[in-house]
Structures are given as C-alpha cells and as structure tokens.
Amino acid sequence: MFVPLARPDLTDLEKQYVLEVLDSGQLSFGEKLGRFEDAFRQQLQIPHAVAMNSGTSALHVAVKALGLKSGDEVITTPYSFIASSNCLLFEGAVPVFVDIDPHTLNMDTRQIESVITPRTKAILAVHVFGQTCQMDELMRIARKHNLHVIEDACEALGAEWKGKQAGTFGDAGVFAFYANKQVTTGEGGILVTQRKDVANAAYGLRNQGRAPEDGWLEHTQVGYNYRMSDLQAAVGVAQMERLSELLRKREEKAERYKELLREYQVPVTLPQALEECKISWFVFVVILPENADQAGVIRFLHDKGIQSKPYFPAIHLQPCYRKQFFFEAGAFPVTERMAKRTIAIPFHTQLTEEEQRYVIGQLAVALQKG
Ligand SMILES: *Cc1c(COP(=O)(O)O)cnc(C)c1O
C-alpha cells in the first residue's frame, strides 16, 4: 500500500470552471478571478480580498503594504513554514522570534511583551496547523504598543477564535492554496483586509505597481507580477463552493485518526487547541514520545509505503538563518524540543478507513521498536 502525505480533492466542478476559462479566451483578470475574490470576501465577511500567485507573495505584499522596512522588528514564531519569516527578510525587516507554547505549538503570547523594543513595528502571527493563536491577548498587546498585525492564516482557512474567523483580526490576513491546503488552486494566495489603504496598495503591488487610475503601461510605484491567473482562480471558485464539504471531510478523517490512536494505544499526543479556538484541520501532526527517534520513525513508515515529514523544523536553525543572525541551538528550547518530536502523517479528504488503520497500525509498530 502507498499512502501519500497529501492529495488535492478535485471534481468535475473544478474541471468545468477551468474549461470555461479556456473557452473564454481570457486567461488573466477575467471573470473567475473576481468571483474567487468575492467568495473570500463573503466567506470571511471582509471588505477586501486580493488574490495572488502564492501565499508567500501575499505575505510579502502584506509586509510592503504596511510599510515595514529595513531595520524594523517584527515579532513572530520560529515554529512555522519558513515563508512566514522569509517575507520579512525580503524587505530587510528583522524577525524577532518568541518561543512557542508546548501544547498549542503557536507563539506563546505571554512572551511577546518582553521582546518589544522601540524598533518593533508589527506582530506576524501564524495560526499553525489550523489552530488560532490566543487572539485576545495578541490583539491587546498590539493595540497597547501600536503595532501592526499580520495574520499568516495559510493553514487556517475556516478556523475561528471565539466565533471570529482566522485572518480577519489584523491589518492583513493571508491564505495560501498550494495543493496540500484546505482549498487549492495549484499555487496561489490571497490577502484579506478591513483596510482600504492596504487593499489598494496590494492591488498595485501584485500588478507591476500600477495604481487603480494608471493605464496598463503606467506605473506609480515599483511593483511585482504576483497575479493569479484565471485558470487558478477557476479551480479556487469551485473549491470555495465546496468549502464546507472539504472542511467537514477533513474533520471526519481527523476524528477517525484520533479514534484509531486510542484503539491502538499509540504513545503519541496531539497539539491541543485552546478552548476558544475552532480548529480547521490542515495536517495531522502527532507528537512523538520525548526520546523517540523521529528520523527512524519516518524511515520506518517510508519503508511501509507511508509518507510522513518532520513538521516543522525550527526556522532559526535553518542554515540561511544561522548564517544571517548567528542563531545557535538552544535559542528557542520549546520550539527545538517540539520540532524533534512532531511529524505529519498522511492527511487528506480521500483517505479510506483501511488506509488510516494501516497508517496508525504501522506508527504503533514503529514506536514499539524504538
Ligand atoms: C503554505 C504556507 C505559506 C505559503 O506558502 P506558498 O507555498 O507560498 O503558497 C505560508 N505560511 C505558512 C505557515 C504556510 O503553511
């Protein structure tokens, strides 16, 4: 049996919309792009949504649209996909990491105030694995110290904090649509915001710096080509129409994994969402016992045809960060300890019960051997 880590959920609806774009002859800035952005405005009840060609592009645009620049300090987490921190480096801003909470694996908001300096300009919050950060605390600190908030909600479409959706709290929220996300467009991202000025800046930056009143070959500022094509948007429109189905299926698979972990008495724990948080399942990450051999478990599963990955390695220990900021092991002990223990196992909407049983059964064997 081969069980892949992730797999997109695509139907005739996605195909139909893509064919409509091909037949229309308009492959960029067509009807589907507008519909995709509208779907986000509606889903999140937010006035502005600007689609782009990746989550990383949308994060970069958020950083630029908020005017963050060289030397500005931005407080963020070292336990994330590297793009949430790289987007700061693109503009010369400095990521100031705070360690994570060992239960939620999100930035420990209680540590934020201790690293604020006169150069601190923003907090970049990541809702890791579809669980929101402690948003009351985070927003209170941001207001008190007059800091911008960017939410990297790339893993959290549909997640909520006290009934309010992830991505709608800050000055800008970003979602991503790589093939393993809750909603995919192949590649893609979107910036959402309550702020008209941020939205206008984003429209310009994604489109070669053209201001709304500029002609096609007029450029008010230096921008990028971060546009999403209508072929991608077409897939996204179909996926957004199917959003509740996609999220429900993910939740069902997650619940079944939990049952199987109990049934097989596998000695792992799961990240724990705060009580006020409604999780949107993005990946299924298990926390191995303290001294388990993470690489050994991954290798064992691989030999059984089961894909898994260390999720996430600590950002500050990546070679490019060590080189630029001279980070050493031990700088963020909780992140490092959890990074050695967390692995993502196969997770997508189409997992069969047989596959899930096989994965958990083999995980149990792998851990008995260690
Ligand atoms: C997926 C993801 C992104 C964006 O990734 P892209 O591949 O550029 O779309 C950013 N941050 C986090 C936390 C992510 O999981």
The ligand as a Gaussian input file, in Angstrom:
#p B3LYP/6-31G(d) Opt

LIG

0 1
 C        1.615000      27.256000       2.893000
 C        2.125000      28.306000       3.800000
 C        2.554000      29.558000       3.329000
 C        2.545000      29.963000       1.873000
 O        3.056000      29.053000       1.031000
 P        3.078000      29.178000      -0.562000
 O        3.670000      27.885000      -0.947000
 O        3.922000      30.359000      -0.915000
 O        1.686000      29.363000      -1.056000
 C        2.963000      30.490000       4.254000
 N        2.953000      30.244000       5.572000
 C        2.551000      29.068000       6.071000
 C        2.542000      28.882000       7.550000
 C        2.138000      28.051000       5.203000
 O        1.777000      26.868000       5.706000

